[in-house]
Amino acid sequence: MEFKWLNESSVQQTADRIEIMAPAQTDFFCGSADDCQEGILPESLCNAPYYYTEVEGDFVLKVKVSHDFRDTYDSASVMVMKDQSCWAKCCFELTDFGTHAAVSVVTKGDSDDANGCNLEGNTAWLQVCRVGNDFGFHYSVDGVHFYMMRYFHLPVDPVVKVGLLAQAPVGNGGVRVYENLSIERRTVKNIRAGQ
């Protein structure tokens, strides 16, 4: 597979490991949230490094991700994208509640934001399944048993961008690690289960 950059950054790559530097103040989020008295609302940014390939039709992406969880919203993520107003990302993120969590964002013009399960440690597995224009995001702590974090529809073309996203929306940035990446062109029988 040939990988390309949107918002190029530095990358270190060996056989089963990819390290991408997330520069400070980088994210993918498209929103216009009202101000609130407390809490950190995401800014509208589309400047995080995205290292992607193009895949036609149904697929399953799996990857083991890790990072140091230094600053709020730091994340090692995977993303599917039609264009900058139509995309979705599956994240292992330091939340604004101080937890390490499986988080998802779906963007059809504006972005939503959904915290999933809190997970122990600095490492998790993320999975993306496509069946037509339906997608499933899953997480795993062992790379074997995957659990759904989100099922959604995205109005994409037959060929989509699929790849690795490194973000640091409010912090100073850092290395995001992706290991054992696989992209299989196959159709799962149960998109909610990811199998």
C-alpha positions as CSV (number, residue, x, y, z in Angstrom):
1,M,0.0,0.0,0.0
2,E,1.2,3.5,-0.8
3,F,0.7,6.1,1.9
4,K,0.4,9.8,1.4
5,W,0.3,12.9,3.7
6,L,-2.4,15.4,4.4
7,N,-0.6,17.9,6.7
8,E,2.8,16.3,6.5
9,S,4.8,15.6,9.7
10,S,7.9,13.5,10.6
11,V,7.5,9.7,10.5
12,Q,9.7,6.9,11.7
13,Q,8.8,3.5,10.2
14,T,10.0,-0.1,10.7
15,A,8.4,-3.3,9.7
16,D,5.6,-3.3,12.2
17,R,5.9,0.1,13.9
18,I,5.0,3.6,12.7
19,E,5.8,6.7,14.8
20,I,4.2,10.0,13.8
21,M,5.0,13.3,15.5
22,A,1.8,15.3,16.4
23,P,2.8,18.9,16.4
24,A,1.4,21.3,19.0
25,Q,-2.1,22.7,18.5
26,T,-3.2,20.1,15.8
27,D,-6.5,18.5,15.4
28,F,-9.4,17.5,13.1
29,F,-12.6,19.0,14.3
30,C,-15.2,21.2,12.5
31,G,-17.6,22.9,14.8
32,S,-19.0,26.1,16.1
33,A,-19.8,25.3,19.7
34,D,-21.2,28.1,21.9
35,D,-19.0,29.3,24.7
36,C,-19.6,27.7,28.1
37,Q,-18.5,28.9,31.5
38,E,-16.5,25.8,32.3
39,G,-14.7,23.1,30.3
40,I,-12.6,23.1,27.2
41,L,-14.5,23.1,23.9
42,P,-12.7,21.9,20.8
43,E,-11.6,24.5,18.3
44,S,-12.2,24.1,14.6
45,L,-8.9,22.8,13.2
46,C,-8.0,20.6,10.2
47,N,-4.3,20.7,10.6
48,A,-3.3,17.4,12.3
49,P,-1.0,15.0,10.4
50,Y,-2.9,12.4,8.5
51,Y,-0.9,9.5,7.0
52,Y,-3.3,7.7,4.7
53,T,-3.8,5.3,1.8
54,E,-6.8,5.0,-0.5
55,V,-9.1,1.9,-0.3
56,E,-11.9,0.9,-2.5
57,G,-14.9,-0.9,-1.1
58,D,-15.3,-2.8,2.1
59,F,-12.4,-3.2,4.5
60,V,-11.2,-3.9,8.0
61,L,-8.4,-1.8,9.5
62,K,-6.8,-2.8,12.8
63,V,-3.9,-1.2,14.6
64,K,-2.3,-1.1,18.1
65,V,-1.8,2.5,19.3
66,S,0.0,4.1,22.2
67,H,1.3,7.5,23.4
68,D,2.2,9.4,26.6
69,F,-1.1,11.1,27.4
70,R,0.4,14.4,28.3
71,D,-2.2,17.0,27.4
72,T,-6.0,17.1,27.1
73,Y,-7.2,15.6,23.8
74,D,-3.8,14.1,22.9
75,S,-4.7,11.1,20.8
76,A,-3.4,8.4,18.5
77,S,-6.3,7.9,16.1
78,V,-7.4,6.3,12.8
79,M,-9.5,8.2,10.3
80,V,-11.7,7.6,7.2
81,M,-12.2,10.6,4.9
82,K,-14.0,11.6,1.8
83,D,-12.9,15.3,2.1
84,Q,-12.4,17.8,4.9
85,S,-16.1,18.2,5.5
86,C,-16.9,14.5,5.5
87,W,-14.8,12.2,7.7
88,A,-14.8,10.2,10.9
89,K,-12.1,9.4,13.5
90,C,-11.6,6.7,16.1
91,C,-9.3,7.8,18.9
92,F,-7.4,6.6,22.0
93,E,-7.4,9.9,23.8
94,L,-6.7,11.7,27.0
95,T,-10.2,13.2,27.8
96,D,-11.0,16.4,29.5
97,F,-12.1,14.2,32.4
98,G,-8.6,13.0,32.9
99,T,-9.3,9.5,31.6
100,H,-7.8,7.4,28.8
101,A,-10.8,6.6,26.6
102,A,-12.0,5.3,23.3
103,V,-13.4,8.4,21.6
104,S,-15.1,9.0,18.3
105,V,-16.0,12.0,16.1
106,V,-18.2,11.9,13.0
107,T,-18.2,14.9,10.7
108,K,-20.8,15.7,8.1
109,G,-20.2,19.4,7.9
110,D,-20.1,19.9,11.6
111,S,-18.3,17.5,14.0
112,D,-19.9,15.7,16.9
113,D,-17.9,14.3,19.8
114,A,-18.5,11.1,21.8
115,N,-16.5,9.7,24.7
116,G,-16.7,5.9,24.8
117,C,-15.3,3.5,27.4
118,N,-12.4,4.5,29.7
119,L,-9.4,2.2,29.3
120,E,-6.5,1.4,31.6
121,G,-2.9,2.0,30.4
122,N,-1.4,3.8,27.5
123,T,-2.0,1.2,24.8
124,A,-5.2,0.0,23.0
125,W,-6.2,-1.5,19.7
126,L,-8.5,0.4,17.3
127,Q,-10.5,-1.1,14.4
128,V,-12.5,0.4,11.6
129,C,-14.9,-1.7,9.4
130,R,-16.7,-0.6,6.3
131,V,-19.7,-2.2,4.7
132,G,-21.0,0.0,1.9
133,N,-21.4,3.4,3.4
134,D,-21.8,2.1,6.9
135,F,-18.9,2.0,9.3
136,G,-18.1,0.5,12.7
137,F,-15.5,1.7,15.1
138,H,-14.2,-0.8,17.7
139,Y,-11.6,-1.0,20.5
140,S,-9.7,-3.8,22.2
141,V,-7.3,-4.1,25.1
142,D,-5.8,-7.4,23.8
143,G,-6.1,-7.2,20.0
144,V,-8.4,-10.2,20.0
145,H,-11.7,-9.2,21.6
146,F,-13.1,-6.1,20.0
147,Y,-16.1,-4.1,21.3
148,M,-18.2,-1.6,19.4
149,M,-17.7,2.1,20.2
150,R,-19.8,3.4,17.3
151,Y,-21.8,2.4,14.3
152,F,-22.7,5.1,11.8
153,H,-23.4,6.1,8.1
154,L,-21.0,8.3,6.1
155,P,-21.9,9.5,2.6
156,V,-18.5,8.6,1.0
157,D,-17.4,7.6,-2.5
158,P,-16.4,4.0,-3.3
159,V,-12.7,5.0,-2.7
160,V,-12.0,6.6,0.7
161,K,-8.9,7.8,2.4
162,V,-8.0,5.5,5.3
163,G,-5.1,6.0,7.7
164,L,-3.4,7.2,10.9
165,L,-4.1,10.6,12.5
166,A,-1.8,12.1,15.2
167,Q,-3.3,15.0,17.2
168,A,-2.5,17.4,20.0
169,P,-5.3,20.0,20.0
170,V,-4.4,22.0,23.1
171,G,-1.0,20.6,24.1
172,N,2.7,20.7,23.1
173,G,2.6,17.7,20.8
174,G,4.4,14.4,20.9
175,V,5.0,11.0,19.3
176,R,2.1,8.7,18.5
177,V,2.9,5.1,18.0
178,Y,1.0,2.7,15.6
179,E,2.0,-1.0,15.6
180,N,0.8,-4.1,13.6
181,L,-1.3,-2.1,11.1
182,S,-3.4,-4.2,8.8
183,I,-5.9,-3.3,6.2
184,E,-7.9,-6.2,4.8
185,R,-10.2,-5.8,1.9
186,R,-13.2,-7.9,3.1
187,T,-16.8,-7.5,4.3
188,V,-17.6,-8.3,7.9
189,K,-20.8,-10.3,8.5
190,N,-21.7,-8.3,11.6
191,I,-20.6,-4.7,11.6
192,R,-21.6,-4.1,15.2
193,A,-19.4,-6.9,16.3
194,G,-16.7,-6.1,13.8
195,Q,-16.5,-9.7,12.6
